Every structure is written in structure tokens, then in C-alpha cells.
Amino acid sequence: MAGDNSYEPGEIVKVSGIYAVVHDDGKDTFEVTCVEGEHFPPTRSGKGAHFELKYGARHAHTHEALQGTEARG
């Protein structure tokens, strides 16, 4: 069952990271990357699944330790 850490297809992603796609029957769970500001994608069945955040991550260009650096190549 979905909890405080779960999101429905169509909701806006608040934290970029790796999410588990969890089906209500518990079968065929897998992980996907979702990006802050985008919508959680629809599922094939259109119902019966939700997203659970496994690992949050920030984009490199938004991390303060990497701001102001220039690409070297």
C-alpha cells in the first residue's frame, strides 16, 4: 500500500532520484529515474501502481560544490 513516501502517476516529481515502480499485486517491481519538476509517467495498465523514492540525487549543475567550475577537456 502507498505511504508518505509514494507518489501516483501524473504527480509532479519533487525530488530527482531513483524510484521503485510498485504494482499493487507486488509483482514486477522495477526501478526508474525521475527528474524534479517533471511528472511521474503513466503506467501501462493506467492503474494499480505507484512510485516510491529509493535514492534521492541532485543534478550536478545544481550542486554547490560544482557551481562555478568550468569543463576541462
MARKETI-215032 format. One record per residue (C-alpha): residue in one letter; x, y, z; chain. Coordinates in nm, 4 decimals, padded with zeros to 6 digits. Layout:
// MARKETI-215032
+----+----------+----------+----------+----+
! aa !     east !    north !       up ! ch !
+----+----------+----------+----------+----+
!  A !        X !        Y !        Z !  A !
...
+----+----------+----------+----------+----+
***
This chain:
// MARKETI-215032
+----+----------+----------+----------+----+
! aa !     east !    north !       up ! ch !
+----+----------+----------+----------+----+
!  M !  00.0000 !  00.0000 !  00.0000 !  A !
!  A !  00.1165 !  00.3514 ! -00.0760 !  A !
!  G !  00.2501 !  00.5623 !  00.2096 !  A !
!  D !  00.4056 !  00.9065 !  00.2733 !  A !
!  N !  00.6965 !  00.8090 !  00.0502 !  A !
!  S !  00.4841 !  00.7114 ! -00.2501 !  A !
!  Y !  00.3540 !  00.9031 ! -00.5495 !  A !
!  E !  00.0929 !  00.8433 ! -00.8154 !  A !
!  P !  00.1402 !  00.8652 ! -01.1934 !  A !
!  G !  00.0808 !  01.2232 ! -01.3082 !  A !
!  E !  00.2010 !  01.3876 ! -00.9858 !  A !
!  I !  00.4926 !  01.6302 ! -01.0132 !  A !
!  V !  00.8298 !  01.4902 ! -00.9055 !  A !
!  K !  00.9612 !  01.6924 ! -00.6092 !  A !
!  V !  01.2944 !  01.5102 ! -00.5660 !  A !
!  S !  01.5076 !  01.3764 ! -00.8514 !  A !
!  G !  01.6279 !  01.0246 ! -00.7981 !  A !
!  I !  01.5701 !  00.6542 ! -00.8352 !  A !
!  Y !  01.2134 !  00.5399 ! -00.7749 !  A !
!  A !  01.0714 !  00.1915 ! -00.7451 !  A !
!  V !  00.7599 !  00.1307 ! -00.9527 !  A !
!  V !  00.5491 ! -00.0826 ! -00.7219 !  A !
!  H !  00.2446 ! -00.2668 ! -00.8505 !  A !
!  D ! -00.0401 ! -00.3256 ! -00.6075 !  A !
!  D ! -00.0043 ! -00.7024 ! -00.6507 !  A !
!  G !  00.3667 ! -00.6777 ! -00.5584 !  A !
!  K !  00.4811 ! -00.8368 ! -00.8858 !  A !
!  D !  00.7232 ! -00.6994 ! -01.1428 !  A !
!  T !  00.8633 ! -00.4133 ! -00.9303 !  A !
!  F !  01.1441 ! -00.2251 ! -01.1047 !  A !
!  E !  01.3404 !  00.0999 ! -01.0674 !  A !
!  V !  01.3388 !  00.4143 ! -01.2831 !  A !
!  T !  01.4938 !  00.7605 ! -01.2755 !  A !
!  C !  01.2532 !  01.0526 ! -01.2286 !  A !
!  V !  01.3526 !  01.4182 ! -01.2560 !  A !
!  E !  01.2396 !  01.7049 ! -01.0331 !  A !
!  G !  00.9754 !  01.9210 ! -01.1976 !  A !
!  E !  00.8592 !  01.6535 ! -01.4418 !  A !
!  H !  00.5508 !  01.4364 ! -01.3972 !  A !
!  F !  00.5637 !  01.0760 ! -01.2850 !  A !
!  P !  00.4878 !  00.8793 ! -01.6014 !  A !
!  P !  00.1706 !  00.6807 ! -01.6575 !  A !
!  T !  00.1838 !  00.3058 ! -01.6193 !  A !
!  R !  00.0824 !  00.0686 ! -01.8955 !  A !
!  S ! -00.2242 ! -00.0512 ! -01.7118 !  A !
!  G ! -00.3191 !  00.3031 ! -01.6148 !  A !
!  K ! -00.3795 !  00.1987 ! -01.2541 !  A !
!  G ! -00.2549 ! -00.0273 ! -00.9806 !  A !
!  A !  00.0983 !  00.1096 ! -00.9439 !  A !
!  H !  00.2758 !  00.3882 ! -00.7564 !  A !
!  F !  00.6305 !  00.5272 ! -00.7276 !  A !
!  E !  00.8451 !  00.5066 ! -00.4118 !  A !
!  L !  01.1633 !  00.7113 ! -00.3703 !  A !
!  K !  01.4624 !  00.4832 ! -00.3160 !  A !
!  Y !  01.7584 !  00.7226 ! -00.3556 !  A !
!  G !  01.7361 !  01.0997 ! -00.3967 !  A !
!  A !  02.0007 !  01.2730 ! -00.6075 !  A !
!  R !  02.0749 !  01.6258 ! -00.7239 !  A !
!  H !  02.1718 !  01.7306 ! -01.0735 !  A !
!  A !  02.5429 !  01.8072 ! -01.0958 !  A !
!  H !  02.4783 !  02.1603 ! -01.2242 !  A !
!  T !  02.2732 !  02.2441 ! -00.9119 !  A !
!  H !  02.5212 !  02.1156 ! -00.6530 !  A !
!  E !  02.7032 !  02.3988 ! -00.4752 !  A !
!  A !  03.0343 !  02.2091 ! -00.4747 !  A !
!  L !  03.0282 !  02.2052 ! -00.8552 !  A !
!  Q !  02.8978 !  02.5546 ! -00.9300 !  A !
!  G !  03.1420 !  02.7951 ! -01.0853 !  A !
!  T !  03.3657 !  02.5229 ! -01.2223 !  A !
!  E !  03.4472 !  02.5123 ! -01.5910 !  A !
!  A !  03.4543 !  02.1996 ! -01.8003 !  A !
!  R !  03.8039 !  02.0784 ! -01.8707 !  A !
!  G !  03.8800 !  01.8802 ! -02.1757 !  A !
+----+----------+----------+----------+----+
***
